[in-house]
Amino acid sequence: MDNVSPELHLLLALLRSALGTGKSDAPPPDAIDWTRFLALVVRHRVGAYLHSRAAGPVARACPAPVARRLHAIADATLQRALVHAAEQIRLAQALAGAGIDVLAVKGLVLAQELYHGLGRRHVGDIDLLIRPRDAARADAVLHNAGLERTRPSFALTPRQMMAYQELKPEFEYQRRPQAMRIELLWRLEGLRERATEEAWQRAIATQIGGYPARTLPPEINALYLLQHGARHAWFRLFWLVDVALLLRHSALDWNALATRARELQIERPLMQGAALARDLLGVPLPAALAARVDAPSFAALVAEARRQIGREPQHHEPLAEWFRQTAYRVRLQETTAAKLAILKPHLFSPLNWQTWPISDRWFFLYYPASPFLWMWRRARRSRDAGG
């Protein structure tokens, strides 16, 4: 990576040690700002993994207080995972009690299957996949279970509910006061509808905290992880560690997976993730990926992901950065329909319905009014930030 900071250089070296893909060629300790290094560890969500898999290299490369901080992060990660496991089990049982099928996605399932321990991978959201037809009923179940829906944070009319499911792949909720976030998915964003349906048809049995659950079949899970990380330009390295573990330790048929990615028109995320795992984390690639990963058509996407990994994100990004990241997500898509799917939620934002409440009878008016409502919200945010 060009112009990489000493702190990020060290973090990548330690991750390679954790993965067993290279020695920890760490910068000298006096070149490291240890406060910034710890901030990077937290941002990239890899403290627990480094503590569990690279304790020796960490002890040799870092001062004792830094190693102790990673130990504390690992303890907190395990406690958080156990709390999330209890909540996920409770919510899955509530949904099942209402006759709603659910699949566990990412999070705790990955921690168990890729990392072989709940406390070794950061747990962010609880992701639950349901069928689209069950969205309204599942929303009511989660509300009755004490969750607060935060996205959208307002009640939806029947017409808005239909439009929201077309525009967005999920509802988001909070469990307060714990600030635990839950996502209720009705499609796997970035994958075609037939891939989501295949996930239901070929769902596999697993366990979470000793309780039975179902999750995505391995091939669909791998493609979804690659698509998810690419959509966010891999700006958190723990998503790339997931890919590295898939590449190194899974029994996936990468020839078949590469073919499937081309069929689903998501080869770009696959090759981008593979290139980054090789270049940053030292992971050797299967022949099916190595033959294609350096094609010029993927180079700009890889470069943008490297920029995102290396930059310091801001709480309120400037408009130019928003446009750059949106343009990147459009370039990541391979078809016109997929590109439009990226732009559509921005062009016809559900926030319009809250900004300008009108009855379903007049819903069509939101389409011509969208650019004016967007400019009004942007001006209000700028005014509030300045005030």
Solvent accessible surface area in square Angstrom, and as a share of the most:
residue,aa,sasa,rsa
1,M,53,0.24
2,D,127,0.66
3,N,158,0.81
4,V,47,0.27
5,S,24,0.15
6,P,57,0.36
7,E,8,0.04
8,L,4,0.02
9,H,64,0.29
10,L,1,0.01
11,L,0,0.00
12,L,11,0.06
13,A,0,0.00
14,L,0,0.00
15,L,0,0.00
16,R,42,0.15
17,S,25,0.16
18,A,3,0.02
19,L,5,0.03
20,G,58,0.56
21,T,29,0.17
22,G,35,0.34
23,K,184,0.78
24,S,37,0.24
25,D,83,0.43
26,A,38,0.29
27,P,21,0.13
28,P,81,0.51
29,P,81,0.51
30,D,134,0.69
31,A,45,0.35
32,I,14,0.07
33,D,74,0.38
34,W,49,0.17
35,T,109,0.64
36,R,81,0.30
37,F,0,0.00
38,L,39,0.19
39,A,59,0.46
40,L,8,0.04
41,V,0,0.00
42,V,70,0.40
43,R,28,0.10
44,H,0,0.00
45,R,70,0.26
46,V,3,0.01
47,G,2,0.02
48,A,5,0.04
49,Y,13,0.05
50,L,0,0.00
51,H,57,0.25
52,S,47,0.31
53,R,137,0.50
54,A,2,0.01
55,A,55,0.43
56,G,32,0.31
57,P,24,0.15
58,V,5,0.03
59,A,66,0.51
60,R,186,0.68
61,A,17,0.13
62,C,10,0.06
63,P,49,0.31
64,A,60,0.47
65,P,79,0.50
66,V,6,0.03
67,A,28,0.21
68,R,150,0.55
69,R,107,0.39
70,L,1,0.01
71,H,92,0.41
72,A,47,0.36
73,I,27,0.14
74,A,12,0.10
75,D,69,0.36
76,A,58,0.45
77,T,13,0.07
78,L,81,0.40
79,Q,118,0.52
80,R,94,0.34
81,A,0,0.00
82,L,97,0.48
83,V,79,0.46
84,H,4,0.02
85,A,5,0.04
86,A,64,0.50
87,E,16,0.07
88,Q,9,0.04
89,I,26,0.13
90,R,104,0.38
91,L,0,0.00
92,A,27,0.21
93,Q,101,0.45
94,A,37,0.29
95,L,0,0.00
96,A,65,0.51
97,G,71,0.68
98,A,39,0.31
99,G,59,0.57
100,I,2,0.01
101,D,67,0.35
102,V,23,0.13
103,L,0,0.00
104,A,7,0.05
105,V,3,0.02
106,K,26,0.11
107,G,7,0.07
108,L,4,0.02
109,V,6,0.04
110,L,3,0.02
111,A,0,0.00
112,Q,48,0.21
113,E,79,0.36
114,L,25,0.12
115,Y,10,0.04
116,H,136,0.61
117,G,22,0.21
118,L,28,0.14
119,G,14,0.14
120,R,87,0.32
121,R,11,0.04
122,H,39,0.17
123,V,1,0.00
124,G,22,0.21
125,D,32,0.17
126,I,2,0.01
127,D,7,0.04
128,L,2,0.01
129,L,0,0.00
130,I,0,0.00
131,R,46,0.17
132,P,73,0.46
133,R,186,0.68
134,D,10,0.05
135,A,0,0.00
136,A,62,0.48
137,R,117,0.43
138,A,0,0.00
139,D,28,0.15
140,A,49,0.38
141,V,23,0.13
142,L,0,0.00
143,H,127,0.57
144,N,124,0.64
145,A,19,0.15
146,G,48,0.46
147,L,5,0.03
148,E,82,0.37
149,R,46,0.17
150,T,41,0.24
151,R,131,0.48
152,P,7,0.04
153,S,74,0.48
154,F,34,0.14
155,A,90,0.70
156,L,33,0.17
157,T,46,0.27
158,P,112,0.70
159,R,74,0.27
160,Q,9,0.04
161,M,31,0.14
162,M,109,0.49
163,A,5,0.04
164,Y,3,0.01
165,Q,35,0.16
166,E,108,0.48
167,L,18,0.09
168,K,55,0.23
169,P,9,0.06
170,E,28,0.12
171,F,0,0.00
172,E,13,0.06
173,Y,2,0.01
174,Q,35,0.15
175,R,31,0.11
176,R,134,0.49
177,P,129,0.81
178,Q,107,0.47
179,A,66,0.51
180,M,7,0.03
181,R,91,0.33
182,I,0,0.00
183,E,22,0.10
184,L,0,0.00
185,L,4,0.02
186,W,3,0.01
187,R,73,0.27
188,L,0,0.00
189,E,54,0.24
190,G,32,0.31
191,L,14,0.07
192,R,97,0.35
193,E,153,0.69
194,R,123,0.45
195,A,0,0.00
196,T,10,0.06
197,E,74,0.33
198,E,29,0.13
199,A,0,0.00
200,W,12,0.04
201,Q,135,0.60
202,R,103,0.38
203,A,23,0.18
204,I,63,0.32
205,A,91,0.71
206,T,22,0.13
207,Q,104,0.46
208,I,4,0.02
209,G,43,0.42
210,G,56,0.54
211,Y,109,0.42
212,P,115,0.72
213,A,27,0.21
214,R,93,0.34
215,T,6,0.03
216,L,4,0.02
217,P,1,0.01
218,P,64,0.40
219,E,57,0.25
220,I,0,0.00
221,N,22,0.11
222,A,0,0.00
223,L,1,0.01
224,Y,7,0.03
225,L,10,0.05
226,L,3,0.02
227,Q,3,0.01
228,H,19,0.09
229,G,0,0.00
230,A,0,0.00
231,R,27,0.10
232,H,59,0.26
233,A,4,0.03
234,W,0,0.00
235,F,51,0.21
236,R,52,0.19
237,L,0,0.00
238,F,17,0.07
239,W,33,0.12
240,L,0,0.00
241,V,1,0.01
242,D,2,0.01
243,V,1,0.00
244,A,0,0.00
245,L,8,0.04
246,L,10,0.05
247,L,17,0.09
248,R,88,0.32
249,H,113,0.51
250,S,40,0.26
251,A,110,0.85
252,L,23,0.12
253,D,88,0.45
254,W,20,0.07
255,N,101,0.52
256,A,53,0.41
257,L,2,0.01
258,A,3,0.02
259,T,62,0.36
260,R,48,0.17
261,A,0,0.00
262,R,109,0.40
263,E,94,0.42
264,L,3,0.01
265,Q,64,0.28
266,I,10,0.05
267,E,14,0.06
268,R,66,0.24
269,P,3,0.02
270,L,2,0.01
271,M,0,0.00
272,Q,0,0.00
273,G,0,0.00
274,A,1,0.01
275,A,3,0.02
276,L,0,0.00
277,A,0,0.00
278,R,76,0.28
279,D,58,0.30
280,L,4,0.02
281,L,0,0.00
282,G,28,0.27
283,V,1,0.00
284,P,100,0.63
285,L,27,0.13
286,P,33,0.21
287,A,86,0.66
288,A,22,0.17
289,L,0,0.00
290,A,53,0.41
291,A,88,0.69
292,R,91,0.33
293,V,3,0.02
294,D,101,0.53
295,A,21,0.16
296,P,121,0.76
297,S,74,0.48
298,F,5,0.02
299,A,61,0.47
300,A,60,0.47
301,L,5,0.03
302,V,17,0.10
303,A,59,0.45
304,E,8,0.04
305,A,0,0.00
306,R,60,0.22
307,R,66,0.24
308,Q,9,0.04
309,I,1,0.00
310,G,34,0.33
311,R,42,0.15
312,E,93,0.42
313,P,60,0.38
314,Q,105,0.47
315,H,171,0.76
316,H,134,0.60
317,E,48,0.21
318,P,67,0.42
319,L,66,0.33
320,A,78,0.61
321,E,17,0.08
322,W,72,0.25
323,F,106,0.44
324,R,116,0.42
325,Q,34,0.15
326,T,10,0.06
327,A,46,0.36
328,Y,3,0.01
329,R,61,0.22
330,V,30,0.17
331,R,101,0.37
332,L,3,0.01
333,Q,15,0.07
334,E,53,0.24
335,T,31,0.18
336,T,99,0.57
337,A,77,0.60
338,A,32,0.24
339,K,62,0.26
340,L,102,0.51
341,A,62,0.48
342,I,28,0.14
343,L,57,0.28
344,K,86,0.36
345,P,21,0.13
346,H,66,0.30
347,L,100,0.50
348,F,60,0.25
349,S,14,0.09
350,P,8,0.05
351,L,83,0.41
352,N,2,0.01
353,W,11,0.04
354,Q,93,0.41
355,T,39,0.23
356,W,93,0.32
357,P,103,0.65
358,I,38,0.19
359,S,61,0.40
360,D,47,0.25
361,R,190,0.69
362,W,111,0.39
363,F,10,0.04
364,F,115,0.48
365,L,61,0.30
366,Y,6,0.02
367,Y,87,0.33
368,P,85,0.53
369,A,20,0.16
370,S,4,0.02
371,P,73,0.46
372,F,135,0.56
373,L,23,0.11
374,W,66,0.23
375,M,102,0.45
376,W,125,0.44
377,R,14,0.05
378,R,59,0.21
379,A,59,0.45
380,R,95,0.35
381,R,113,0.41
382,S,69,0.45
383,R,149,0.54
384,D,95,0.49
385,A,78,0.61
386,G,72,0.69
387,G,100,0.97
